[in-house]
Amino acid sequence: MWTCNAFRVVILTTLIITPAYADSEAGMIKSLKGLVSIVRGGAFMQASAGMKLMAADKIKTGPNSAVGITLQDGTLLSFGASSVSQLSEFKYDPVSRDGNMLVSVTGGSMRFVTGLIGKHNPSAVAIRTTTAIIGLRGTDFIVSVAGGE
């Protein structure tokens, strides 16, 4: 009897917690060179190819470093040396292809290639820099921000 109830608690907890984590997964690190770190919930992690990227993760690249990221909607992000950025918002529904994203770039450079969110609803994608917010008007562009955080 006790094990049956304990099993039910585990199953219910898993069903409640799993959607929260599934919703926050944004993409994956496809490639990297040099020192790349991810800041998630205040904790620093060394990035590696194949690592999952979550919404709200901060991405930092060291000198002579770079990282390539593919988001769930097919958006490609590439960050150059000494870059600091954050995937401030990311939501995507693969069935309806609806979603939105906000990428903040506070230093360095980023190349952005539009995925399905931007192709279906360009106004749902924005890039924020230290001096401007860029609305999506093209499918492939580069952002460069002088300075750091």
Contact map, one row per residue, 1 for C-alpha under 8 A:
11111000000000000000000000000000000000000000000000000000000000000000000000000000000000000000000000000000000000000000000000000000000000000000000000000
11111100000000000000000000000000000000000000000000000000000000000000000000000000000000000000000000000000000000000000000000000000000000000000000000000
11111110000000000000000000000000000000000000000000000000000000000000000000000000000000000000000000000000000000000000000000000000000000000000000000000
11111111000000000000000000000000000000000000000000000000000000000000000000000000000000000000000000000000000000000000000000000000000000000000000000000
11111111100000000000000000000000000000000000000000000000000000000000000000000000000000000000000000000000000000000000000000000000000000000000000000000
01111111110000000000000000000000000000000000000000000000000000000000000000000000000000000000000000000000000000000000000000000000000000000000000000000
00111111111000000000000000000000000000000000000000000000000000000000000000000000000000000000000000000000000000000000000000000000000000000000000000000
00011111111100000000000000000000000000000000000000000000000000000000000000000000000000000000000000000000000000000000000000000000000000000000000000000
00001111111110000000000000000000000000000000000000000000000000000000000000000000000000000000000000000000000000000000000000000000000000000000000000000
00000111111111000000000000000000000000000000000000000000000000000000000000000000000000000000000000000000000000000000000000000000000000000000000000000
00000011111111100000000000000000000000000000000000000000000000000000000000000000000000000000000000000000000000000000000000000000000000000000000000000
00000001111111110000000000000000000000000000000000000000000000000000000000000000000000000000000000000000000000000000000000000000000000000000000000000
00000000111111111000000000000000000000000000000000000000000000000000000000000000000000000000000000000000000000000000000000000000000000000000000000000
00000000011111111100000000000000000000000000000000000000000000000000000000000000000000000000000000000000000000000000000000000000000000000000000000000
00000000001111111110000000000000000000000000000000000000000000000000000000000000000000000000000000000000000000000000000000000000000000000000000000000
00000000000111111111000000000000000000000000000000000000000000000000000000000000000000000000000000000000000000000000000000000000000000000000000000000
00000000000011111111100000000000000000000000000000000000000000000000000000000000000000000000000000000000000000000000000000000000000000000000000000000
00000000000001111111110000000000000000000000000000000000000000000000000000000000000000000000000000000000000000000000000000000000000000000000000000000
00000000000000111111111000000000000000000000000000000000000000000000000000000000000000000000000000000000000000000000000000000000000000000000000000000
00000000000000011111111100000000000000000000000000000000000000000000000000000000000000000000000000000000000000000000000000000000000000000000000000000
00000000000000001111111110000000000000000000000000000000000000000000000000000000000000000000000000000000000000000000000000000000000000000000000000000
00000000000000000111111110000000000000000000000000000000000000000000000000000000000000000000000000000000000000000000000000000000000000000000000000000
00000000000000000011111110000000000000000000000000000000000000000000000000000000000000000010000000000000000000000000000000000000000000000000000000000
00000000000000000001111111000000000000000000000000000110000000000000000000000000000000000110000000000000000000000000000000000000000000000000000000000
00000000000000000000111111100000000000000000000000011110000000000000000000000000000000000000000000000000000000000000000000000000000000000000000000000
00000000000000000000000111110000000000000000000000011110000000000000001100000000000000000110000000000000000000000000000000000000000000000000000000000
00000000000000000000000011111000000000000000000000011100000000000000111100000000000000000000000000000000000000000000000000000000000000000000000000000
00000000000000000000000001111100000000000000000011111000000000000000111000000000000000000000000000000000000000000000000000000000000000000000000000000
00000000000000000000000000111111000000000000001111111000000000000011110000000000000000000000000000000000000000000000000000000000000000000000000000000
00000000000000000000000000011111000000000000000011100000000000000011110000000000000000000000000000000000000000000000000000000000000000000000000000000
00000000000000000000000000001111100000000000000111000000000000000011100000000000000000000000000000000000000000000000000000000000000000000000000000000
00000000000000000000000000001111110100000000000110000000000000001111000000000000000000000000000000000000000000000000000000000000000000000000000000000
00000000000000000000000000000011111100000000000000000000000000011110000000000000000000000000000000000000000000000000000000000000000000000000000000000
00000000000000000000000000000001111100000000000000000000000011111100000000000000000000000000000000000000000000000000000000000000000000000000000000000
00000000000000000000000000000000111110000000011000000000000011101100000000000000000000000000000000000000000000000000000000000000000000000000000000000
00000000000000000000000000000001111111000000011100000000001111001110000000000000000000000000000000000000000000000000000000000000000000000000000000000
00000000000000000000000000000000001111100001111000000000001110000000000000000000000000000000000000000000000000000000000000000000000000000000000000000
00000000000000000000000000000000000111110001111000000000111100000000000000000000000000000000000000000000000000000000000000000000000000000000000000000
00000000000000000000000000000000000011111111100000000000111100000000000000000000000000000000000000000000000000000000000000000000000000000000000000000
00000000000000000000000000000000000001111111100000000001110000000000000000000000000000000000000000000000000000000000000000000000000000000000000000000
00000000000000000000000000000000000000111110000000000000100000000000000000000000000000000000000000000000000000000000000000000000000000000000000000000
00000000000000000000000000000000000000111111000000000000000000000000000000000000000000000000000000000000000000000000000000000000000000000000000000000
00000000000000000000000000000000000000111111100000000000000000000000000000000000000000000000000000000000000000000000000000000000000000000000000000000
00000000000000000000000000000000000011110111110000000000000000000000000000000000000000000000000000000000000000000000000000000000000000000000000000000
00000000000000000000000000000000000011110011111000000000000000000000000000000000000000000000000000000000000000000000000000000000000000000000000000000
00000000000000000000000000000000001111000001111100000000000000000000000000000000000000000000000000000000000000000000000000000000000000000000000000000
00000000000000000000000000001000001111000000111110100000000000000000000000000000000000000000000000000000000000000000000000000000000000000000000000000
00000000000000000000000000001011000100000000011111100000000000000000000000000000000000000000000000000000000000000000000000000000000000000000000000000
00000000000000000000000000011111000000000000001111100000000000000000000000000000000000000000000000000000000000000000000000000000000000000000000000000
00000000000000000000000000011110000000000000000111110000000000000000000000000000000000000000000000000000000000000000000000000000000000000000000000000
00000000000000000000000000011100000000000000001111111000000000000000000000000000000000000000000000000000000000000000000000000000000000000000000000000
00000000000000000000000011111000000000000000000001111100000000000000000000000000000000000000000000000000000000000000000000000000000000000000000000000
00000000000000000000000011111000000000000000000000111110100000000000000000000000000000000000000000000000000000000000000000000000000000000000000000000
00000000000000000000000111100000000000000000000000011111100000000000000000000000000000100000000000000000000000000000000000000000000000000000000000000
00000000000000000000000111000000000000000000000000001111100000000000000000000000000000111100000000000000000000000000000000000000000000000000000000000
00000000000000000000000000000000000000010000000000000111110000000000000000000000000001111100000000000000000000000000000000000000000000000000000000000
00000000000000000000000000000000000001111000000000001111111000000000000000000000000001110000000000000000000000000000000000000000000000000000000000000
00000000000000000000000000000000000001110000000000000001111100000000000000000000000111100000000000000000000000000000000000000000000000000000000000000
00000000000000000000000000000000000111100000000000000000111110000000000000000000001111000000000000000000000000000000000000000000000000000000000000000
00000000000000000000000000000000000111100000000000000000011111000000000000000000011110000000000000000000000000000000000000000000000000000000000000000
00000000000000000000000000000000011110000000000000000000001111101110000000000011111100000000000000000000000000000000000000000000000000000000000000000
00000000000000000000000000000000011100000000000000000000000111111100000000000000111000000000000000000000000000000000000000000000000000000000000000000
00000000000000000000000000000000011000000000000000000000000011111000000000000000110000000000000000000000000000000000000000000000000000000000000000000
00000000000000000000000000000000110000000000000000000000000001111100000000000001110000000000000000000000000000000000000000000000000000000000000000000
00000000000000000000000000000001111100000000000000000000000011111110000000000001110000000000000000000000000000000000000000000000000000000000000000000
00000000000000000000000000000001111100000000000000000000000011011111000000000111100000000000000000000000000000000000000000000000000000000000000000000
00000000000000000000000000001111100100000000000000000000000010001111100000000111000000000000000000000000000000000000000000000000000000000000000000000
00000000000000000000000000001111000000000000000000000000000000000111110000011110000000000000000000000000000000000000000000000000000000000000000000000
00000000000000000000000000111110000000000000000000000000000000000011111000011100000000000000000000000000000000000000000000000000000000000000000000000
00000000000000000000000000111100000000000000000000000000000000000001111101111000000000000000000000000000000000000000000000000000000000000000000000000
00000000000000000000000001110000000000000000000000000000000000000000111111111000000000000000000000000000000000000000000000000000000000000000000000000
00000000000000000000000001100000000000000000000000000000000000000000011111100000000000000001000000000000000000000000000000000000000000000000000000000
00000000000000000000000000000000000000000000000000000000000000000000001111100000000000000001010010000000000000000011100000000000000000000000000000000
00000000000000000000000000000000000000000000000000000000000000000000011111110000000000000000000000000000000000000111000000000000000000000000000000000
00000000000000000000000000000000000000000000000000000000000000000000011111111000000000000000000000000000000000011111000000000000000000000000000000000
00000000000000000000000000000000000000000000000000000000000000000001111001111100000000000000000000000000000000111110000000000000000000000000000000000
00000000000000000000000000000000000000000000000000000000000000000001111000111110000000000000000000000000000001111000000000000000000000000000000000000
00000000000000000000000000000000000000000000000000000000000000000111100000011111000000000000000000000000000001110000000000000000000000000000000000000
00000000000000000000000000000000000000000000000000000000000010000111000000001111101000000000000000000000000111100000000000000000000000000000000000000
00000000000000000000000000000000000000000000000000000000000010011110000000000111111000000000000000000000000111000000000000000000000000000000000000000
00000000000000000000000000000000000000000000000000000000000011111100000000000011111000000000000000000000000110000000000000000000000000000000000000000
00000000000000000000000000000000000000000000000000000000000111111000000000000001111100000000000000000000001100000000000000000000000000000000000000000
00000000000000000000000000000000000000000000000000000000001111000000000000000011111110000000000000000000111111000000000000000000000000000000000000010
00000000000000000000000000000000000000000000000000000000011110000000000000000000011111000000000000000000111100000000000000000000000000000000000000011
00000000000000000000000000000000000000000000000000000000011100000000000000000000001111100000000000000011111000000000000000000000000000000000000000000
00000000000000000000000000000000000000000000000000000001111000000000000000000000000111110000000000000011100000000000000000000000000000000000000000000
00000000000000000000000000000000000000000000000000000111110000000000000000000000000011111100000000001111000000000000000000000000000000000000000000000
00000000000000000000000000000000000000000000000000000011100000000000000000000000000001111100000000001111000000000000000000000000000000000000000000000
00000000000000000000000000000000000000000000000000000011000000000000000000000000000000111110000000011110000000000000000000000000000000000000000000000
00000000000000000000000101000000000000000000000000000011000000000000000000000000000000111111000000111100000000000000000000000000000000000000000000000
00000000000000000000001101000000000000000000000000000000000000000000000000000000000000001111100000111000000000000000000000000000000000000000000000000
00000000000000000000000000000000000000000000000000000000000000000000000110000000000000000111110011110000000000000000100000000000000000000000000000000
00000000000000000000000000000000000000000000000000000000000000000000000000000000000000000011111111100000000000000000000000000000000000000000000000000
00000000000000000000000000000000000000000000000000000000000000000000000010000000000000000001111111000000000000000000000000000000000000000000000000000
00000000000000000000000000000000000000000000000000000000000000000000000000000000000000000000111110000000000000000000000000000000000000000000000000000
00000000000000000000000000000000000000000000000000000000000000000000000000000000000000000000111111000000000000000000000000000000000000000000000000000
00000000000000000000000000000000000000000000000000000000000000000000000010000000000000000001111111100000000000000001100100000000000000000000000000000
00000000000000000000000000000000000000000000000000000000000000000000000000000000000000000001110111110000000000000000100110000000000000000000000000000
00000000000000000000000000000000000000000000000000000000000000000000000000000000000000000111100011111000000000000000100000010000000000000000000000000
00000000000000000000000000000000000000000000000000000000000000000000000000000000000000001111000001111100000000000000100000011000000000000000000000000
00000000000000000000000000000000000000000000000000000000000000000000000000000000000000111110000000111110000000000000000000011100000000000000000000000
00000000000000000000000000000000000000000000000000000000000000000000000000000000000000111100000000011111000000000000000000001111000000000000000000000
00000000000000000000000000000000000000000000000000000000000000000000000000000000000011111000000000001111100000000000000000000111000000000000000000000
00000000000000000000000000000000000000000000000000000000000000000000000000000000000011110000000000000111110000000000000000000011100000000000000000000
00000000000000000000000000000000000000000000000000000000000000000000000000000000001111000000000000000011111111000000000000000011110000000000000010000
00000000000000000000000000000000000000000000000000000000000000000000000000000000001110000000000000000001111100000000000000000000110000000000000010111
00000000000000000000000000000000000000000000000000000000000000000000000000000000011110000000000000000000111110000000000000000000000000000000000111111
00000000000000000000000000000000000000000000000000000000000000000000000000000011111100000000000000000000111111000000000000000000000000000000000111110
00000000000000000000000000000000000000000000000000000000000000000000000000000011101000000000000000000000101111100000000000000000000000000000011110000
00000000000000000000000000000000000000000000000000000000000000000000000000001111001000000000000000000000100111110000000000000000000000000000011100000
00000000000000000000000000000000000000000000000000000000000000000000000000011110000000000000000000000000000011111000000000000000000000000001111000000
00000000000000000000000000000000000000000000000000000000000000000000000000111100000000000000000000000000000001111100000000000000000000000011111000000
00000000000000000000000000000000000000000000000000000000000000000000000000111000000000000000000000000000000000111110000000000000000000000011100000000
00000000000000000000000000000000000000000000000000000000000000000000000001110000000000000000000000000000000000011111111000000000000000000111000000000
00000000000000000000000000000000000000000000000000000000000000000000000011110000000000000000000000000000000000001111111000000000000000000000000000000
00000000000000000000000000000000000000000000000000000000000000000000000011100000000000000000000010000000000000000111111100000000000000000000000000000
00000000000000000000000000000000000000000000000000000000000000000000000010000000000000000001000011110000000000000111111111011000000000000000000000000
00000000000000000000000000000000000000000000000000000000000000000000000000000000000000000000000000000000000000000111111111111000000000010010000000000
00000000000000000000000000000000000000000000000000000000000000000000000000000000000000000000000000000000000000000111111111000000000000000010000000000
00000000000000000000000000000000000000000000000000000000000000000000000000000000000000000000000011000000000000000001111111000000000000000000000000000
00000000000000000000000000000000000000000000000000000000000000000000000000000000000000000000000001000000000000000000111111111000000000000000000000000
00000000000000000000000000000000000000000000000000000000000000000000000000000000000000000000000000000000000000000000111111111000000000111000000000000
00000000000000000000000000000000000000000000000000000000000000000000000000000000000000000000000000000000000000000000010011111100000000110000000000000
00000000000000000000000000000000000000000000000000000000000000000000000000000000000000000000000000111000000000000000110011111100000000000000000000000
00000000000000000000000000000000000000000000000000000000000000000000000000000000000000000000000000011100000000000000110011111110000000110000000000000
00000000000000000000000000000000000000000000000000000000000000000000000000000000000000000000000000001110000000000000000000111111000011110000000000000
00000000000000000000000000000000000000000000000000000000000000000000000000000000000000000000000000000111100000000000000000001111100011110000000000000
00000000000000000000000000000000000000000000000000000000000000000000000000000000000000000000000000000111100000000000000000000111111111000000000000000
00000000000000000000000000000000000000000000000000000000000000000000000000000000000000000000000000000001110000000000000000000011111111000000000010000
00000000000000000000000000000000000000000000000000000000000000000000000000000000000000000000000000000000110000000000000000000001111100000000000010000
00000000000000000000000000000000000000000000000000000000000000000000000000000000000000000000000000000000000000000000000000000001111110000000000000000
00000000000000000000000000000000000000000000000000000000000000000000000000000000000000000000000000000000000000000000000000000001111111000000000000000
00000000000000000000000000000000000000000000000000000000000000000000000000000000000000000000000000000000000000000000000000000111101111100000000000000
00000000000000000000000000000000000000000000000000000000000000000000000000000000000000000000000000000000000000000000000000000111100111110000000000000
00000000000000000000000000000000000000000000000000000000000000000000000000000000000000000000000000000000000000000000000001101110000011111000000000000
00000000000000000000000000000000000000000000000000000000000000000000000000000000000000000000000000000000000000000000010001101110000001111110000000000
00000000000000000000000000000000000000000000000000000000000000000000000000000000000000000000000000000000000000000000000001000000000000111110000000000
00000000000000000000000000000000000000000000000000000000000000000000000000000000000000000000000000000000000000000100000000000000000000011111100000000
00000000000000000000000000000000000000000000000000000000000000000000000000000000000000000000000000000000000000011100011000000000000000011111100000000
00000000000000000000000000000000000000000000000000000000000000000000000000000000000000000000000000000000000000111100000000000000000000000111110000000
00000000000000000000000000000000000000000000000000000000000000000000000000000000000000000000000000000000000000111000000000000000000000000111111000000
00000000000000000000000000000000000000000000000000000000000000000000000000000000000000000000000000000000000011110000000000000000000000000001111100000
00000000000000000000000000000000000000000000000000000000000000000000000000000000000000000000000000000000000011110000000000000000000000000000111110000
00000000000000000000000000000000000000000000000000000000000000000000000000000000000000000000000000000000001111000000000000000000000000000000011111000
00000000000000000000000000000000000000000000000000000000000000000000000000000000000000000000000000000000111110000000000000000000110000000000001111100
00000000000000000000000000000000000000000000000000000000000000000000000000000000000000000000000000000000001100000000000000000000000000000000000111110
00000000000000000000000000000000000000000000000000000000000000000000000000000000000000000000000000000000011100000000000000000000000000000000000011111
00000000000000000000000000000000000000000000000000000000000000000000000000000000001100000000000000000000011100000000000000000000000000000000000001111
00000000000000000000000000000000000000000000000000000000000000000000000000000000000100000000000000000000011000000000000000000000000000000000000000111
